[in-house]
């Protein structure tokens, strides 16, 4: 059953699986190839940018959030998708056109005072609320069953300013650990961090100043520490106002990594310096005596221009690779060590979230095989940290693979004992599929694939909620 069909705007671009879709679906009794595990009961919620009114000068990152819900129950599957009806979405829908260019920039004739949040990056359940997240604004609450938009959440007025799209839920305390950057607007270097208890109430909110205004897309949390990567992808209001890149790569600034104790203060932050690199996503972090280890997907340079607008690199954009950062809190050195663990390019790293903040033996990510187009992924990879080996499943060349999400077989199952779920679009297919794998046997291929009623655009992040 379609609840809304928005006509594609005239002149809208198509760009493979990055092109938006304009129909909201609610479909039951989906066709399944193979057999879904009967014990796999719950919903995979997934978020990603899907512009309501795409235009030639808009960036894919700034498209309106669309939530996709894949519900599996007793071997059957249903699907629902809904735009997040932010103030921006509602204003543009009423106007019948795009009002924002992205990164806070409006189009001529846009009325003043419209909030430009897009809620398009991640979605998770915490404190009884389903939260759609993007790093420039507060979370947007949704009804888990219908995906109806309920409005911004400021936690009873205790949290102000931007809120990360990559908070961490501590398995020991149930806290939602978060941070924000550019507090006060104008690409400010002021940041915040805090925690929300499992009851949905704020336990902590503190501000601090970073060495420079960086795009801080992700961070890391161990049982006792928080890790903030301040990397030289910088924001500048002056650049934005003079037609130059709002965000630009300035490698001469190097990398600054701040580490603080969770029970301490940002005033006691220890800063570690290193060569320029960029990280969109962290896999996990943990402590080993006085050392902190952080596994990340590291880029030599991000897909952004230099400050003068010229390209940051020649040729195709570089791929991120699995890399381990090591910090010695007792070593008296201000440098950190970087060791690449795998040579397969990829993104969207995930672990068994029950191990978040503790040493993990397994990790998964979306990989890019030799035939993958720039900016796309055609492989699901599993890395075994006990054997230092990778196994993977590669789809047909030209496929589009989303972030793999791990689901444990049971609450007390061993690490890695469960399934991995990912949305896949085969080359030139009119629809997408939800693929379900044995998490440790990816090379055996999917246990089941669910045929979805339409194409699911290339998206960003999501999480599993048990029934």
C-alpha positions as CSV (number, residue, x, y, z in Angstrom):
1,X,0.0,0.0,0.0
2,X,1.5,3.4,-1.0
3,X,0.8,6.2,1.4
4,X,2.5,9.0,-0.5
5,X,3.7,9.2,-4.1
6,X,5.7,12.4,-4.7
7,X,6.3,13.1,-8.4
8,X,9.9,13.2,-9.4
9,X,10.9,16.9,-10.0
10,X,11.5,17.8,-13.6
11,X,15.2,17.8,-14.4
12,X,16.0,15.5,-11.4
13,X,19.3,13.8,-11.9
14,X,19.7,10.0,-11.7
15,X,23.0,8.7,-10.3
16,X,22.6,4.9,-10.0
17,X,21.6,3.9,-6.6
18,X,22.3,7.4,-5.2
19,X,19.3,8.7,-7.1
20,X,16.3,9.4,-4.7
21,X,13.0,7.5,-4.7
22,X,9.6,9.3,-4.4
23,X,7.2,6.7,-3.1
24,X,6.5,5.7,0.5
25,X,5.6,2.0,0.8
26,X,3.9,-0.3,3.3
27,X,4.2,-3.8,2.1
28,X,3.5,-7.2,3.8
29,X,4.2,-10.8,2.8
30,X,7.4,-10.1,0.8
31,X,8.8,-12.8,-1.4
32,X,11.8,-14.7,0.2
33,X,14.5,-16.7,-1.5
34,X,15.9,-19.3,0.9
35,X,14.6,-19.4,4.4
36,X,14.8,-16.7,7.1
37,X,15.9,-18.0,10.5
38,X,12.9,-18.5,12.7
39,X,14.8,-17.0,15.6
40,X,15.4,-13.8,13.7
41,X,12.6,-11.6,15.0
42,X,12.7,-7.8,15.1
43,X,13.1,-4.8,12.9
44,X,16.1,-3.4,11.1
45,X,15.7,0.4,11.0
46,X,17.9,2.2,8.4
47,X,18.4,5.8,7.6
48,X,19.8,7.7,4.6
49,X,19.6,10.9,2.5
50,X,16.7,10.9,0.0
51,X,16.1,14.4,-1.3
52,X,12.4,15.5,-1.5
53,X,13.4,18.0,-4.2
54,X,16.8,17.1,-5.6
55,X,18.7,19.8,-7.6
56,X,21.8,20.1,-9.6
57,X,23.8,21.9,-6.9
58,X,22.8,19.9,-3.8
59,X,25.1,17.4,-2.2
60,X,23.9,13.8,-1.6
61,X,24.9,14.1,2.1
62,X,22.3,16.8,2.7
63,X,19.3,15.0,1.3
64,X,16.2,14.6,3.5
65,X,16.2,11.6,5.9
66,X,14.2,8.6,4.9
67,X,13.7,5.7,7.4
68,X,13.4,2.2,6.0
69,X,12.0,-0.5,8.4
70,X,12.5,-4.2,7.6
71,X,10.5,-6.3,10.1
72,X,11.2,-10.0,10.3
73,X,9.0,-12.3,12.3
74,X,8.7,-16.1,12.3
75,X,10.2,-16.5,8.9
76,X,8.2,-13.7,7.2
77,X,9.1,-10.1,6.3
78,X,7.4,-6.7,5.9
79,X,8.7,-3.4,4.7
80,X,7.8,0.3,5.4
81,X,9.6,3.5,4.4
82,X,8.9,7.1,5.5
83,X,10.5,10.5,5.0
84,X,11.4,12.2,8.3
85,X,9.1,15.2,8.2
86,X,11.5,17.8,9.6
87,X,10.6,21.5,9.5
88,X,12.7,21.7,6.4
89,X,10.9,18.8,4.7
90,X,7.5,20.3,5.6
91,X,8.5,23.8,4.4
92,X,9.8,22.5,1.1
93,X,6.8,20.2,0.6
94,X,4.5,23.1,1.1
95,X,6.5,25.3,-1.3
96,X,6.8,22.6,-3.9
97,X,10.6,23.3,-4.4
98,X,14.0,23.0,-2.7
99,X,14.7,25.8,-0.3
100,X,18.2,24.7,0.9
101,X,21.4,24.0,-0.9
102,X,23.0,22.2,2.1
103,X,25.6,22.9,4.8
104,X,23.3,25.7,6.1
105,X,23.0,27.6,2.8
106,X,19.6,28.7,1.6
107,X,18.3,29.4,-1.8
108,X,17.1,32.8,-3.0
109,X,13.6,33.5,-1.8
110,X,13.7,31.1,1.1
111,X,11.8,32.6,4.1
112,X,14.0,33.4,7.1
113,X,13.9,31.2,10.2
114,X,13.3,27.8,8.7
115,X,15.3,25.1,10.5
116,X,17.4,23.2,7.9
117,X,17.9,19.9,9.8
118,X,17.6,16.8,7.6
119,X,17.8,13.9,10.2
120,X,19.4,11.7,7.5
121,X,22.3,9.7,8.9
122,X,21.5,7.2,11.6
123,X,18.5,5.8,13.5
124,X,18.4,4.0,16.9
125,X,16.2,3.1,19.8
126,X,17.1,4.5,23.3
127,X,15.1,5.5,26.3
128,X,11.9,4.2,24.7
129,X,12.3,6.6,21.7
130,X,13.3,5.9,18.1
131,X,15.7,8.7,17.2
132,X,16.7,9.9,13.7
133,X,20.1,11.5,13.9
134,X,22.4,13.8,11.9
135,X,25.3,15.7,13.3
136,X,24.0,19.3,12.8
137,X,20.9,19.2,14.9
138,X,19.2,17.5,17.9
139,X,17.6,14.1,17.5
140,X,14.3,13.8,15.8
141,X,11.9,11.4,17.5
142,X,9.8,8.9,15.5
143,X,7.0,6.5,16.3
144,X,8.6,3.0,16.0
145,X,5.5,1.3,14.6
146,X,4.4,3.9,12.0
147,X,7.6,5.9,11.6
148,X,5.5,9.1,12.0
149,X,7.7,12.1,12.9
150,X,7.1,13.4,16.5
151,X,9.6,16.3,16.6
152,X,13.0,17.3,18.0
153,X,14.1,15.9,21.4
154,X,16.1,18.2,23.7
155,X,15.9,15.9,26.7
156,X,13.8,18.3,28.8
157,X,15.9,21.3,27.8
158,X,19.2,19.8,29.1
159,X,21.0,19.4,25.8
160,X,21.7,22.3,23.4
161,X,23.3,22.5,20.0
162,X,24.3,19.9,17.5
163,X,24.1,16.2,18.5
164,X,26.3,13.5,16.8
165,X,24.8,10.9,14.4
166,X,27.2,8.4,16.0
167,X,26.4,8.1,19.7
168,X,27.5,5.0,21.5
169,X,25.3,2.9,23.8
170,X,27.4,1.6,26.7
171,X,26.6,-2.1,27.3
172,X,27.5,-1.8,31.0
173,X,25.4,1.2,32.0
174,X,22.9,1.6,29.1
175,X,24.0,5.2,28.7
176,X,23.8,6.9,25.4
177,X,27.2,8.7,25.1
178,X,27.2,11.6,22.7
179,X,29.0,14.7,21.5
180,X,28.4,17.7,19.3
181,X,30.6,20.0,17.3
182,X,30.3,23.6,15.9
183,X,28.3,24.7,19.0
184,X,27.2,28.3,18.6
185,X,27.1,27.9,14.8
186,X,29.5,29.5,12.3
187,X,31.9,26.5,12.2
188,X,32.9,27.2,15.8
189,X,35.7,25.0,17.4
190,X,33.5,24.6,20.5
191,X,32.3,21.1,21.1
192,X,30.2,19.3,23.7
193,X,29.9,15.8,25.2
194,X,27.5,14.1,27.5
195,X,25.5,11.1,28.4
196,X,21.8,10.2,28.4
197,X,20.7,7.5,30.9
198,X,18.6,4.4,29.9
199,X,15.6,6.3,31.3
200,X,16.1,9.0,28.6
201,X,17.3,11.6,31.1
202,X,20.5,13.6,30.8
203,X,23.2,12.7,33.2
204,X,26.0,14.9,31.9
205,X,26.5,17.8,29.4
206,X,29.8,19.7,29.1
207,X,31.5,22.0,26.6
208,X,35.1,22.2,25.5
209,X,37.2,23.8,22.7
210,X,38.9,21.7,20.0
211,X,42.2,22.8,18.4
212,X,40.4,23.9,15.3
213,X,36.9,23.6,13.8
214,X,36.8,20.1,12.3
215,X,34.1,17.9,10.8
216,X,34.0,15.3,13.6
217,X,31.8,12.7,12.1
218,X,32.4,9.9,14.7
219,X,34.2,9.3,18.0
220,X,35.1,6.3,20.2
221,X,34.2,5.2,23.7
222,X,35.8,2.6,25.9
223,X,34.7,1.5,29.3
224,X,36.5,4.4,30.9
225,X,37.5,6.8,28.2
226,X,36.2,9.0,25.4
227,X,38.3,9.6,22.2
228,X,37.7,12.6,20.0
229,X,39.4,12.7,16.6
230,X,40.0,16.3,15.5
231,X,41.2,15.8,11.9
232,X,42.1,18.5,9.3
233,X,38.8,18.5,7.4
234,X,37.9,22.0,8.5
235,X,34.9,24.2,8.4
236,X,35.1,28.0,7.7
237,X,32.4,30.6,7.7
238,X,34.6,33.0,5.8
239,X,35.0,30.4,3.0
240,X,31.3,29.7,2.9
241,X,30.4,33.4,2.6
242,X,32.9,34.0,-0.2
243,X,31.9,31.1,-2.4
244,X,34.7,28.8,-1.4
245,X,34.3,25.3,0.1
246,X,32.5,25.4,3.5
247,X,34.5,22.3,4.4
248,X,38.0,21.8,3.0
249,X,41.0,19.6,3.5
250,X,43.9,21.3,5.3
251,X,46.5,18.5,5.9
252,X,49.1,20.9,7.2
253,X,47.2,21.1,10.4
254,X,47.8,17.4,11.1
255,X,45.6,15.1,13.3
256,X,44.8,15.9,16.9
257,X,43.2,13.1,19.0
258,X,41.7,14.1,22.4
259,X,41.3,11.5,25.1
260,X,39.5,12.0,28.4
261,X,38.2,9.8,31.2
262,X,34.5,9.3,31.2
263,X,34.4,10.1,35.0
264,X,36.7,13.1,34.5
265,X,36.5,16.5,32.9
266,X,37.3,17.8,29.4
267,X,39.6,20.2,31.1
268,X,41.9,17.2,31.7
269,X,41.8,16.1,28.0
270,X,45.1,14.6,26.8
271,X,45.9,15.5,23.2
272,X,47.9,13.2,20.8
273,X,49.3,14.5,17.5
274,X,49.8,12.6,14.3
275,X,50.0,12.9,10.5
276,X,47.1,14.1,8.6
277,X,44.4,11.5,7.9
278,X,40.6,11.3,7.9
279,X,38.1,8.9,9.5
280,X,34.4,8.9,8.9
281,X,33.7,5.8,11.0
282,X,35.1,4.0,14.0
283,X,34.7,0.3,14.4
284,X,35.4,0.0,18.2
285,X,37.8,1.0,21.0
286,X,39.0,-0.6,24.2
287,X,41.6,-0.5,26.9
288,X,44.7,-2.7,27.3
289,X,46.4,-1.7,30.5
290,X,47.6,1.9,29.9
291,X,47.0,1.6,26.2
292,X,43.9,2.6,24.3
293,X,43.3,0.9,20.9
294,X,40.9,2.2,18.4
295,X,40.0,0.4,15.1
296,X,38.9,2.8,12.4
297,X,38.3,3.0,8.6
298,X,41.1,5.5,7.7
299,X,41.4,7.6,4.6
300,X,44.6,9.3,3.4
301,X,42.4,12.2,2.4
302,X,38.6,12.7,2.4
303,X,36.5,13.4,-0.7
304,X,36.6,17.2,-0.1
305,X,38.6,19.9,-1.9
306,X,41.5,22.0,-0.6
307,X,40.7,25.4,1.0
308,X,41.2,27.1,-2.4
309,X,38.7,24.8,-4.1
310,X,41.3,22.7,-5.9
311,X,41.2,18.9,-5.7
312,X,42.8,17.3,-2.6
313,X,44.1,14.4,-4.7
314,X,44.6,13.2,-8.3
315,X,42.7,10.4,-9.8
316,X,39.9,8.4,-8.2
317,X,39.1,9.2,-4.6
318,X,41.0,7.1,-2.1
319,X,39.4,4.2,-0.2
320,X,39.3,3.9,3.5
321,X,41.0,0.8,5.0
322,X,40.8,-0.9,8.4
323,X,43.5,0.7,10.6
324,X,44.4,0.4,14.3
325,X,45.3,3.4,16.3
326,X,47.3,2.8,19.5
327,X,47.7,5.4,22.3
328,X,49.9,4.9,25.4
329,X,48.5,7.0,28.2
330,X,51.5,6.3,30.4
331,X,54.2,6.6,27.7
332,X,54.8,10.4,27.8
333,X,54.5,10.7,24.1
334,X,52.2,12.9,22.3
335,X,52.1,10.7,19.2
336,X,49.9,7.8,18.3
337,X,50.7,4.8,16.1
338,X,48.8,3.7,13.1
339,X,48.8,0.2,11.7
340,X,46.7,-0.9,8.7
341,X,45.1,-4.3,9.3
342,X,43.6,-5.0,5.9
343,X,44.0,-3.9,2.3
344,X,40.4,-4.1,1.2
345,X,38.9,-0.7,0.8
346,X,35.6,-0.2,2.6
347,X,33.4,1.7,5.0
348,X,30.6,1.3,7.5
349,X,32.4,-0.9,10.1
350,X,30.3,-2.7,12.7
351,X,30.8,-5.1,15.6
352,X,28.7,-7.2,17.9
353,X,27.4,-4.2,19.8
354,X,27.4,-6.2,23.1
355,X,31.2,-5.7,22.9
356,X,31.2,-2.0,22.4
357,X,34.0,-0.4,24.4
358,X,35.6,-3.8,25.1
359,X,38.0,-5.9,23.0
360,X,36.2,-7.6,20.1
361,X,37.2,-10.6,18.1
362,X,35.1,-9.9,15.0
363,X,34.1,-7.0,12.8
364,X,32.2,-6.5,9.6
365,X,32.2,-3.7,7.0
366,X,31.0,-2.9,3.5
367,X,33.9,-3.6,1.1
368,X,34.8,-2.3,-2.4
369,X,36.1,-5.0,-4.7
370,X,38.2,-4.2,-7.8
371,X,35.1,-3.7,-9.9
372,X,33.3,-1.4,-7.5
373,X,32.6,2.1,-8.8
374,X,34.0,5.1,-6.8
375,X,31.9,5.8,-3.7
376,X,30.1,2.4,-3.9
377,X,30.5,-1.0,-2.2
378,X,29.8,-4.5,-3.7
379,X,31.2,-6.7,-0.9
380,X,30.3,-7.6,2.7
381,X,33.5,-8.4,4.6
382,X,34.1,-10.1,8.0
383,X,37.5,-9.6,9.8
384,X,38.5,-12.2,12.4
385,X,40.8,-10.4,14.9
386,X,41.9,-13.8,16.4
387,X,43.2,-15.2,13.1
388,X,43.8,-11.8,11.4
389,X,42.0,-13.2,8.3
390,X,39.1,-11.9,6.3
391,X,36.3,-13.8,4.7
392,X,33.7,-12.0,2.4
393,X,30.9,-12.3,0.0
394,X,31.2,-10.3,-3.3
395,X,28.0,-9.5,-5.2
396,X,27.9,-9.1,-8.9
397,X,30.0,-6.2,-10.3
398,X,27.9,-3.0,-10.2
399,X,26.0,-4.0,-7.1
400,X,25.3,-1.6,-4.3
401,X,25.7,-2.9,-0.7
402,X,24.7,-1.1,2.5
403,X,26.2,-1.1,6.0
404,X,26.2,-4.7,7.4
405,X,24.4,-4.9,10.8
406,X,25.1,-7.8,13.2
407,X,22.3,-9.5,15.1
408,X,23.1,-12.0,17.9
409,X,21.3,-15.4,17.8
410,X,20.3,-14.8,21.5
411,X,21.1,-12.3,24.2
412,X,23.7,-14.7,25.7
413,X,25.1,-16.1,22.5
414,X,28.9,-16.1,21.9
415,X,30.4,-13.1,20.1
416,X,29.7,-13.5,16.4
417,X,27.1,-16.2,16.8
418,X,24.3,-14.7,14.8
419,X,23.5,-13.1,11.5
420,X,24.5,-10.1,9.4
421,X,21.9,-8.1,7.5
422,X,22.5,-5.8,4.6
423,X,20.5,-4.1,1.9
424,X,21.7,-4.9,-1.6
425,X,20.8,-3.7,-5.1
426,X,21.9,-5.9,-7.9
427,X,23.1,-4.2,-11.1
428,X,20.4,-2.3,-12.9
429,X,17.6,-4.0,-10.8
430,X,14.4,-2.1,-10.3
431,X,14.2,-3.3,-6.7
432,X,16.6,-3.9,-3.8
433,X,16.9,-7.0,-1.5
434,X,17.6,-7.6,2.2
435,X,20.3,-10.2,2.4
436,X,20.7,-12.3,5.6
437,X,24.0,-14.1,6.2
438,X,25.5,-16.4,8.8
439,X,27.8,-13.8,10.4
440,X,30.9,-15.9,10.5
441,X,30.4,-17.7,7.1
442,X,29.9,-14.8,4.6
443,X,31.6,-16.8,1.9
444,X,28.8,-19.3,1.9
445,X,26.5,-16.7,0.5
446,X,23.1,-15.5,1.9
447,X,20.9,-17.8,3.9
448,X,17.9,-15.8,2.6
449,X,17.2,-12.8,0.5
450,X,14.0,-10.7,0.9
451,X,12.7,-9.1,-2.3
452,X,11.7,-5.5,-1.5
453,X,8.9,-3.7,-3.3
454,X,11.2,-1.0,-4.7
455,X,14.7,0.3,-4.8
456,X,16.3,1.4,-1.6
457,X,18.7,4.2,-2.3
458,X,22.3,4.0,-1.1
459,X,22.0,5.0,2.6
460,X,24.1,5.4,5.7
461,X,23.4,3.7,9.0
462,X,20.9,1.7,10.9
463,X,20.3,-0.6,13.9
464,X,18.4,-3.7,14.8
465,X,15.7,-3.7,17.4
466,X,14.6,-7.1,18.7
467,X,10.9,-7.9,18.7
